[in-house]
Every structure is written in C-alpha cells, then in structure tokens.
Amino acid sequence: MRPTLPRASRAFAARMLRSNRRRLTPLLACLALVCGAAIADTPASPGVLEPVHAFFDAMSRHDQAAMRAQVLPAGTATLMRKGKAVQLTLGDFVDHVKPGKERIEERIGKPQVMVDQDLAVVWAPYTFLLEGKPHHCGIDVFNLVRVDGRWRIAAIADNSRNCEP
C-alpha cells in the first residue's frame, strides 16, 4: 500500500515544487551554460590561432601558396557587404589575393576561441590596413577543423564597416 498525503498537503507540495522550479530553472540554465563554456573553451588545444595568424601573414605578403596551406580549399568564405552575402570558396578567395605593390595587413584583436575536440570557432574584431592606414573594420569569424593533428580553416565569415577614428 502506497502512503498518500492529505489533499491539502499534496496541494502545498505541488505549489512548492512549481515555485521552486521557477526559481531554479534559470539558475540551472545559467549553470549549464557556464559549465558548457568552460568545457568548450579549453586551453588544451594549443595552435587553434596559428592558421589564422599564418593566413593573415601570408595575405600581407600576397603569398597565395602560404595562404592555401592554412585552409581547406573547398571551404567557404562569406563576406557580408552592404547587407548582401558574397560567397566563394576559400580557394577562390585566395586566388583574389594577387601579387601587388599595395601594402595590406589584417589585424585581429582579442579573439574569442571556442574548442570542442576537433572543431573550433574564432570570433575576433579586425582592422584592415591599406598602406599602413585603417581602410575598414569589422568582425572575422573562423570555423576551424583539426585534420591529421593540424588546425585548418574550413570557413571564414566577416562583415565590414568604416573604422571609427
């Protein structure tokens, strides 16, 4: 025989459960996010930023071969320009960087890195310099994958705006 609570006690228990659930649900959700972020953003994956820096270093030298070495050529580049998405493969993106005399440089600042096993995302503000002067700014987002123990860029997305003085 299963013990039962009097009707008033059952109603009280149900109210307490509902009341505590309203208080605990947001707390548990926040705790799950914090724990998930702590697990995903691990320093145990050194080298995630290496292909990003190597890609931009190669771009500043107009070195297509060195750029191509950092990417999966069939990966994608999505460039948001004036509200429109311009999409091309990373191989085609690299092909657009022609040898030239113009000094170009893309600098990223304070990247946020998220890693889970062989996947990583890098989100960073950037400034694109032309002849040493800010030309445009925005956000770069890189999706990276670890292939044969080496991080490679699988996708790039960015937006662009005028730099603030």
N, C-alpha and C positions, 0 to 999 in steps of 0.2 A: 504494500500500500504506500503510495506516494504522499508525503506530507504536503498540505496546502496551507497557504496563508489566508487569513480572513480577507474578504473583499477590500476593506479599507487599506490593509497592509499592501495588497497587490497593487492597488491604485497608487499608493505612496511610492512603492518601489519603481513602478513604471515612470512616474513623474521624475524621480531622482535620476533614473537612467537617461531619460530624454534630456534633462537639464545638464547633466554631466557630459553627455555626448556632444551637446552644443559647445561646451567649453573645451572639451578635449580634442574634437575633430580638427580645429585649426592648429592647435598645438602639435598634434601628431603629424599633420601635413607639413608643417614647418620643419619638424624634426626629420621627417623623411627627406625633404629637400636638402637640408644641411648635410645629412649623412650621405646622400647620393652625391652631392657636390664634393664632399671630402673624399669619397671613393674614386669618383671620376677624374678629379683634378690631382693626379698623383705626380710627384716629382720622380717617381720610379721609371719614367720614360724619358730619359735624357735624350737630347737630339731632336726633339719634335720641331724646334725652331730652326735647326740647321738648314733644311732645304729652303725655308722661307728666306733666310738671310742670304744663302748662296744664290737663290734665284734673283734677288734684287741686286746683289753684287754683279752677277753676270749681265743683268739687264743694263746696269750702268756702264759696262764695258762693251755693250752691243754684242755680246758673245752668245749667239744662238745655241751652239753646242753645249755650253755650260748650263744655259737655262733649261734646255731639253733634258739634261741629265737629272734635273730635280723634279720632273713632272711625269705623270702618265700621259703620253701624247694624246690618247683618245679621251682624256678627261675634259672637263668643260670650264670655260670662262664665261661668266655672266657679268656684264658691265651695265650698271644702271645709269643711263644718261637721259636727263630731262624727262624722267618718268617712263622711259621705254627701256626694255631689256634687250641688250645687244649680246647675242650668244655665239660662241665659236669654240672650237676645240682648243685645248691648250697647245697642241701642235701648231694650229693656225695663229694663235696668239703670239707664240714665239716667232713665227715667220714674219710677223708685223714689225718686229724689232730689227730694223736694218742697220748695218754699219753706217755710221754717220759721224759728223763732227760735233753735233749738239751734245752738250754735257747733260745727261739725265741722271736722276737719282730718286729713288723712292725710299723714304724713311718711315719706319713704323715706330710707334710709341706705346709703351705699357701694354703688351699683348695679354689677352686673357686666353689661357690654354686649358682645354678640357681633353682628357685622355681616357679611353676605355679599351684595354687590350691593344688591338692593332688599329684602332681608329682614333683620330684626334681632330679637334677643331681649334683654330686660332682666330681670334677676333681682335683687330687692332686698328686704332686710328692711324692714318698715314698722311704724309705731306709729300707731294711730288714736286721735285725741284727741276727747273729747266734753266740751264746756265747758272746754277747756284742760287736761283731765286724761286720762292714758292710760286707754283703755277696753279695747282689745285690741291684740295684736301678731301678727305672722306674716311670711309671705313673699309678695310680689307677683311674678308672672311676666307679662310683657307680650310678645306677639308683635306686631311692627310690620311694615308694608309701606310702601314708598315708591311713592306714586301721583302721577303728574304732578309729580314732583320734590319732593313733600311727604310727610313721615312721618306715618302714621296708625296708630292702634291697631286691630289686627284681632282680637285676643283677649286676655282677661285671665283669669288663674287666681290664686287666693290660698287661703291657709289662715288659721286664726285660733286664737289661744290667749290665755290671760290673760298680761298683761305681768308680767315679773319686776320686783320692786322695785329 
